Amino acid sequence: MRRARRALSGLDDDIRAHIERETQENIDRGLSPEEARRLALIRFGNVSLVHEDTRAVWARPWLDDLWSTTRIAARTWRRTPVLAIAIVVTLALGIGATTTAFTLAYSVLVQQLPFPNPDRLVWVTTYDSREAASPAAIGSNRLPQFADWQHHLTTFEQVGAWAGSAPDVFTVTGAGTPERVSGLRVTQQLLPMLGASPVIGRLFGIDEDKPRAAQTVVLSHGYWQRRFASRTDIVGESITIENVPHTVIGVLSPLFPLSGSLFAGAPIDMYLPLAVDGDDDIGGFMAVVGRLRPGVSAEQARGELASRQIALSVGKWEWMAVLRQQVTPLADLVTRNARSPVLLLLGGMGCVLLMTCVNLANLLLVRGSGRRREIQVRMALGASVGRVLAQMTVESALLVAVGGTAGIAIAVGAIGSLQRATWLSLPRIGELQLGWPAIATVGIICATMSVTFGSVALLHLRQRDLMDGLRPHPGITTDRRAVYVQRLALATQVAIVIVLAVAGGLLLRSLARLVDVDPGFNPHGALAIRVDPAGRVAPPARLQFFDQVLERVRAVPRVESAALTIHVPMGDRPSMGWDAIPEGREYNPTTDSAAGRIVSPEYFRTVGARILEGRDFDARDIRPHPFVMAINETFARRLRADGIDPLRARFRVLGNVRQVVAIVSDAKDRGLDDSARREVYIPIGQAPSFFQSYDLVVRADDPMALVSSIRAAIWNVDRNQALGTPVALEEYIGRTLMPRRLLTGVISAFAGIALLLAACGVYGVVGYRVSQQMREIAIRLALGAPRRHAIAAVLQDTMTCVGFGLAVGSVLAMATAPFIRTYLFGIEPRDAATFVTACTVVVGAALLAAYLPARRAPQVDPIAALRVE
Amino acid sequence: MSTRRDRDRVDLLQGTLDLLILRTLRLGPAHGHAIVKAIEYGSENVLLVEQGSLYPALHRLIKRGWITFEEGTSENNRRAKFYQLTAKGRKQLDLETSKWDTLARAVGRILRPASQE
């Protein structure tokens, strides 16, 4: 560009000088000045042509053309700002929603986990081979198993583990106020295996996860910044964690993705070593992750794990012989709950994208009809169809570029707030990032849109209409085809909105009802910690151990009550399926099944269930005293329906005949939408001895604040008792609600966006119609029609389309609603109230969107509009 | 005044004109008028190129980096652009010259097949 400018500067002078020289030469040869000059000019040639040709050497034709076309396009849009804005808003919303949905789906379903060699990373989970197949539980392996696997597995390249299944709560004291942080106890191999690297210091060394090693800690980057203001001399300092001094050996890089990928975003503040001692029979649970050797299949790994298990289950670990392992790819377990909501989300995204395109096509069509004259004049003057098409494409491309950029900005914002919404418990939420696949897809969609809409604008142009456009009063569009397409587009949009609105409404109401459901216990103000004395305490001594634990825990200040249960309701593990066979009868598989739970005395009070009749379990209820049990309301009701007094009934449960001594309220077990079924409870003192690990439930005002004291109380009884992660009961309930919340939120958001899009469409169309029909309106007003007739005329056509769309949409919604039946709760898919509300909202929005521009109609000045331009 | 047809005629000789300009500049820097005169005299007035077509040719050559220019003063104290060969241009001239020779020899052989002297 610079070179061109420099070379072309003074071209005029150069040419003039040249001609003067030639003239001078001619004069020197004897010609008269005028003759000399004339000859020189002839010899030179056409000066302006030379000028042009010289300039043309430097011109980059296509670029200059594009620039001027773009400027013309921008000027054209300035003439119809309302329409332009409507289109840009439509694009922004549509592209924003699509990009967000695409990114979410991509990161959950497609994207590889951000660890090295993610296709070979697997979970190892342990299950009891006697139990029916249940979904793999993440933190189900025991220390002796892991100690064995570390050294003996050949199918795995490496294995690493962390304690429990999720980050634990630790108390840091010493400098400043004590604070509760989230931390993970890991074995030495885990961090390097998952690709962690330190920004300062180092990670755990080989011997640092041995028992009785000096206690070390690795801090997360975020925690280091927050608590220690990024001090570079932090390495070597000592922090007191859970009353034990730990030396800081390093700080992790901020990019380490573990918490975002596997733990739904809640940040982990620090990593501590997990002591692995193969001989110790601490039975704490661990989650194990391993990397398979290249070419090894999950089946082979399972087989080797099974043979290791058998080899291990000798002597004091004979009881482990029934255990087996499952090997699952890392991403599967994390995303299993989110898979179908995300797929439904993609469906919703398709709807929104469709709506966007229809909307745009309609708006452009409306606009195109008003420009027929301009296009026909241009073509009459010699513009080729290609040229006009190029112009149209640039015009749409301009808006698509603006709208697309705005859309991406919206998507970035939406993704940002999704990342911060840890309450959503979205899996892999930390990996949510606007990456190249999303941008590339958006780019392709935008490019396609530009070209398509450019051509759509020419849709109604037909050769024989050439004369029509050249007449002085073009009037409104008379092309039936274009009008038909417009009407169809508007009706389609309204129909889609209705479908989405009804779905969204049903889901919202379901969620509201579900959240209101009484779980049958009081989840607020209670937490659960797993206690597992297996191996450490032999069966005869176990009861005493548990008694002591309960006594100590109940003595902790501010603890209201404490109790044990085999599995806390709505927790990680569902209640067990037992048989309650009425005494004296034969086993009947269809009627005798029930859900069972082993509980300690005071359980019902602690967990907030109500004892409706009879008494709680107490110290009497241990072997060899008479066996007792409790049943729930539903069970009692069925007994009474059969004419049996529940409190006199006796059933055989788990091998012993037991007397019913209490009736308690129903408790939900897997989720709030559980249906009522028979439940039985047996006291811990009369349970079979192979049950060994129990959830300790503690009720207090703020139970999570008491975690340290509770743990201290338990360790008072047994210094080395390994404990599970403390989890508030409300959080368990929240987890069961996550997929529903996600789906409801997404569909509602889509319905909202679709509504906005439709409103935009109506607004744009009506606004444009008003400007087109200025003449007609003016004539009517001049002839004495009242103002409101003018508005009515404009609105009528549009509202007819809306009405038609409403009808079609309602039918569609009725037809498709049953598909989401599985996500509904307490409400029928064809609920009338929801339908009516949705339709009312949509019609209201359409009316408002149509009324706003139509208001301008009566303000038309008849004289001005009737003047011929 | 030239018409489109005339311009087409000149376009045919475009490449040759470029070659002649390069050759002329080999002898030293010159301004536009001088180059034209050199070509006319040098060809004994056989090649009478439309003088205006020089300028697009010169700019083509500048664009390709074969010649460059400087503002200077001519012999009659007038300002003018003086054009000169670049190293690239020199190489291009040699290349084009040999191509031209080959072409001329080939055409000559067909036109006069007997003459082998």
Interface residues (C-beta under 8 A of the other chain):
Chain A: R3 A7 L8 G10 L11 D13 D14 I15 A17 H18 R21 E22 E25 R43 F44 G45 N46 V47 L49 V50 D53 T54 A56 V57 W58
Chain B: M1 S2 D6 R7 H31 G32 H33 V36 K37 E50 Q51 G52 S53 Y55 P56 H59 R60 I62 K63 F69 E71 R78 R79 A80 K81
